[in-house]
């Protein structure tokens, strides 16, 4: 299979590229990535010399470049390219609209013209909005009720994908996943920020009272689900990919503290994020029943492996945190203490 992967130098995208090239050494992957602040070619240092891999730096919102690359005769396009940090979208939504909406439109239009056999849009559970504690998990038929500019931009992209499928017959599949964690995650996100701050002896910021609930999935399990969708998914469908592991943010951070032998004095409560969603949870019954998806990693095992990876790979995260020190973005996660 020949894949055009967009955003393959980011966290989930790079893990997917590595997973595919290791699992399917006869497949070809062209990785198109703009290399914004969260894109990092070090994420793929161990696969960059493989014969089936090629990298092109560029913007999915550049019609000329996308048109040129889309002409390569791909079996599928897998779109990870996105601005993803909610706090950054609150500070300035314009990059999110450009990449997450206009960029997806450019990709869809080029895929339509070149009759790409499958367009896989990798989306997020945040498009569904927020749940109360007593609510059942979101299903694929839940309404889209995004509460942040980031989530709204992803919902808009999902609706464009639906429109291109219904209007033009473009074979599109949308996946919506819960919170990912694992190696190579940019250290402004909760788990890598907590681990690396603790390794530096710095405090870990906690939004509000820390009781917000997230559903966590190990990134390799997410990649395995995407592989199944590529091979067995039905165009026009949406597949939720949940982790089956709901946890309050505060409880998650306490587990990270335990794994690193640190006390709760390192936790610092900060003002809550505007419009902070209370709870995310996904019902993954559809992908489990129709495609046979199973998670291979327990949460405890995966979190232990993730913490160990950051402990052993300071060469990777240290330069990124140095870069964040000069970041004027006003959210508390890149702690400057």
Secondary structure, 3 states (H helix, E strand, C coil): CEEEEECCCCHHHHHHHHHHHHHCCCCEEEEEECCCCCCCHHHHCCCCCCCCEEEEECCCCCHHHHHHHHCCCCCEEEECCCCCCHHHHHHCCHHHHHHHHHHHHHHHHHHHHCCCCCEEEEEEHHHHCCCCCCCCCECCCCCCCCCCHHHHHHHHHHHHHHHHHHHHCCCEEEEEECEEECCCCCCCCHHHHHHHHHHCCCCEEEECCCCCEEEEEEHHHHHHHHHHHHHHCCCCCEEEECCCCEEEHHHHHHHHHHHHCCCHHHEEEECCCCCCCCECCECCHHHHHHHCCCCCCCHHHHHHHHHHHHHHCHHHHHHHHHHHHCCCCCCCCCCCC
